[in-house]
Amino acid sequence: MTTVHPKPRPRVELPRRPLTLDDVTELAAADESGHRYELVDGTLFVAPPADAGHANLVVRIGAWFLSTYQQDLVLATPGLRITEKSDGRVPDLLVVRDPVPRGVVWVDPANVALVLEIVSPGSERIDRETKPGEYARAGIAHFWRVERGDNAEATVHRFRLGNDQRGEPTYLDHQAVLLEDMLASRPPDLW
């Protein structure tokens, strides 16, 4: 079991076994600073809370989806199980097929229609290269990545699940759209 000692200084005692998503849930619950915790291939990733611009994009895109989808199908910063038991990510937004029961921390990818990631400074390679492969292997039908330019408008890169030349799951059918143009239209039917 993971033990967290918050006072006087945070101190964490990790178990002498591989971490589980339950351990990660416990760590995140004890963290008062709002860090994101992800577990991939037994490695714990800790990221700072999103900056204000990032958080604003999550809210704006989430509100856009809520204009079409019922409230309990759009989830901001949920836990997402990316393998059977051991790996989990915290994407910026999910659109799920069926409501997720209260108390569930790690959403089953079979219930996910779309996963959206906003590229963050410092995690560009993971957001652009690693996560799409993980989500494709988990069978999630749609992956959208938001790129924020320094002075340019944000661009949404939208992909659909397909197979590469070896028959492996990958994201294809790339479409890029400016965020403001996307938000001026209706959200697509994802299933």
C-alpha positions as CSV (number, residue, x, y, z in Angstrom):
1,M,0.0,0.0,0.0
2,T,1.2,3.5,-0.8
3,T,1.7,5.7,2.3
4,V,1.6,9.5,2.1
5,H,2.8,11.7,5.0
6,P,1.7,15.3,4.2
7,K,3.0,17.1,7.3
8,P,5.4,18.8,8.0
9,R,6.7,18.1,4.4
10,P,5.1,15.8,1.9
11,R,6.8,12.4,2.1
12,V,5.7,9.4,0.1
13,E,6.6,5.8,0.9
14,L,6.1,3.7,-2.2
15,P,5.5,-0.1,-2.0
16,R,8.2,-2.6,-2.8
17,R,6.2,-3.9,-5.7
18,P,5.1,-2.4,-9.1
19,L,2.7,0.5,-8.7
20,T,-1.0,0.0,-9.6
21,L,-3.6,2.5,-10.7
22,D,-5.1,2.2,-7.2
23,D,-1.7,3.5,-5.8
24,V,-1.8,6.3,-8.3
25,T,-5.4,7.2,-7.3
26,E,-4.3,7.4,-3.7
27,L,-1.3,9.6,-4.5
28,A,-3.4,12.0,-6.5
29,A,-6.1,12.2,-3.8
30,A,-3.4,13.2,-1.2
31,D,-1.8,15.8,-3.5
32,E,-3.1,19.3,-2.5
33,S,-1.3,21.0,-5.4
34,G,-3.4,19.4,-8.2
35,H,-0.6,17.5,-10.0
36,R,-1.6,14.9,-12.6
37,Y,-0.4,11.4,-12.0
38,E,-0.1,8.8,-14.8
39,L,1.3,5.3,-14.8
40,V,2.8,3.8,-17.9
41,D,4.8,0.6,-18.1
42,G,5.3,0.8,-14.3
43,T,6.7,4.3,-14.5
44,L,5.0,7.1,-12.5
45,F,4.7,10.4,-14.3
46,V,3.9,13.5,-12.3
47,A,2.9,16.7,-14.1
48,P,2.1,20.1,-12.7
49,P,-1.4,21.5,-13.0
50,A,-2.3,23.0,-16.4
51,D,-1.6,26.7,-17.0
52,A,-4.6,29.1,-17.3
53,G,-4.5,29.0,-21.2
54,H,-4.5,25.3,-21.2
55,A,-7.4,25.1,-18.7
56,N,-9.4,27.7,-20.7
57,L,-9.1,25.5,-23.8
58,V,-10.4,22.5,-21.9
59,V,-13.4,24.5,-20.7
60,R,-14.1,26.0,-24.1
61,I,-13.9,22.7,-26.0
62,G,-15.8,20.9,-23.2
63,A,-18.6,23.5,-23.4
64,W,-18.7,23.1,-27.2
65,F,-19.3,19.3,-26.8
66,L,-21.9,20.0,-24.1
67,S,-23.9,21.9,-26.7
68,T,-24.6,18.6,-28.4
69,Y,-23.9,15.8,-25.9
70,Q,-25.5,15.2,-22.6
71,Q,-23.6,16.5,-19.6
72,D,-22.4,13.1,-18.2
73,L,-20.8,12.1,-21.5
74,V,-18.1,14.9,-21.5
75,L,-15.4,14.5,-18.9
76,A,-12.6,17.0,-18.2
77,T,-9.2,15.6,-17.0
78,P,-10.5,12.1,-16.2
79,G,-8.3,9.1,-15.5
80,L,-8.2,6.7,-18.5
81,R,-7.1,3.1,-18.3
82,I,-4.9,2.4,-21.4
83,T,-4.2,-1.2,-20.7
84,E,-6.1,-3.9,-18.9
85,K,-5.0,-3.2,-15.3
86,S,-1.6,-1.4,-15.0
87,D,-1.4,1.7,-17.2
88,G,-3.4,5.0,-17.0
89,R,-3.2,8.5,-18.5
90,V,-5.0,11.7,-17.6
91,P,-6.1,13.3,-20.9
92,D,-7.5,16.7,-21.1
93,L,-11.0,15.7,-22.2
94,L,-13.0,12.5,-23.0
95,V,-16.3,12.0,-24.7
96,V,-17.7,8.7,-23.5
97,R,-20.4,6.5,-25.0
98,D,-22.3,5.8,-21.7
99,P,-22.2,7.7,-18.4
100,V,-19.5,6.7,-16.1
101,P,-20.7,5.7,-12.6
102,R,-19.8,8.0,-9.7
103,G,-16.6,7.0,-7.9
104,V,-14.9,5.5,-11.0
105,V,-11.5,7.1,-11.4
106,W,-10.1,5.1,-14.3
107,V,-12.4,5.1,-17.3
108,D,-12.5,1.9,-19.4
109,P,-11.3,2.7,-23.0
110,A,-14.1,0.6,-24.5
111,N,-16.5,3.3,-23.3
112,V,-14.5,6.2,-24.9
113,A,-15.5,7.7,-28.2
114,L,-12.9,10.5,-28.2
115,V,-9.8,11.5,-26.3
116,L,-8.5,15.0,-26.6
117,E,-5.0,16.2,-25.6
118,I,-3.8,19.8,-25.5
119,V,0.0,19.9,-26.2
120,S,1.8,21.2,-23.2
121,P,5.3,22.8,-23.0
122,G,7.7,20.1,-21.8
123,S,5.5,17.2,-22.9
124,E,5.3,17.8,-26.7
125,R,6.9,14.5,-27.7
126,I,4.7,12.5,-25.4
127,D,1.5,14.4,-26.5
128,R,2.3,14.1,-30.2
129,E,3.9,10.7,-30.4
130,T,3.5,8.5,-27.4
131,K,-0.1,9.1,-26.3
132,P,-1.7,8.6,-29.8
133,G,-0.1,5.2,-30.0
134,E,-1.3,4.2,-26.6
135,Y,-4.8,5.4,-27.3
136,A,-4.9,3.7,-30.7
137,R,-3.8,0.4,-29.1
138,A,-6.6,0.8,-26.5
139,G,-9.1,1.0,-29.4
140,I,-10.3,4.6,-28.9
141,A,-12.1,5.6,-32.2
142,H,-11.1,9.3,-32.2
143,F,-8.0,11.2,-31.1
144,W,-7.8,15.0,-31.3
145,R,-4.7,17.0,-30.5
146,V,-4.7,20.8,-29.9
147,E,-1.6,22.7,-30.8
148,R,-1.2,26.2,-29.2
149,G,0.9,28.6,-31.1
150,D,2.8,31.5,-29.5
151,N,1.0,34.2,-31.5
152,A,-1.1,32.0,-33.8
153,E,-4.6,30.7,-33.1
154,A,-4.9,27.2,-31.7
155,T,-5.2,24.4,-34.2
156,V,-7.1,21.1,-33.6
157,H,-5.7,18.0,-35.4
158,R,-8.4,15.4,-35.6
159,F,-7.7,11.7,-36.3
160,R,-9.8,8.5,-36.7
161,L,-8.7,5.0,-35.7
162,G,-7.5,2.8,-38.5
163,N,-4.7,0.3,-39.3
164,D,-1.2,1.0,-40.5
165,Q,0.5,-1.1,-43.3
166,R,1.3,-3.9,-40.8
167,G,-2.3,-4.0,-39.6
168,E,-1.6,-2.3,-36.3
169,P,-4.0,0.2,-34.9
170,T,-3.0,3.8,-35.6
171,Y,-4.7,7.2,-36.2
172,L,-5.4,8.1,-39.8
173,D,-7.6,10.5,-41.7
174,H,-5.9,13.6,-40.4
175,Q,-7.9,16.8,-40.5
176,A,-6.6,20.1,-39.2
177,V,-9.0,23.0,-38.3
178,L,-8.6,26.3,-36.5
179,L,-10.1,26.1,-33.0
180,E,-12.3,29.2,-33.6
181,D,-13.7,27.7,-36.8
182,M,-14.4,24.4,-35.1
183,L,-16.1,26.1,-32.2
184,A,-18.4,28.0,-34.6
185,S,-19.7,24.7,-36.0
186,R,-21.6,21.8,-34.3
187,P,-19.7,18.9,-32.7
188,P,-19.6,15.8,-35.0
189,D,-21.4,12.6,-34.4
190,L,-18.7,10.4,-32.8
191,W,-20.5,7.1,-33.0
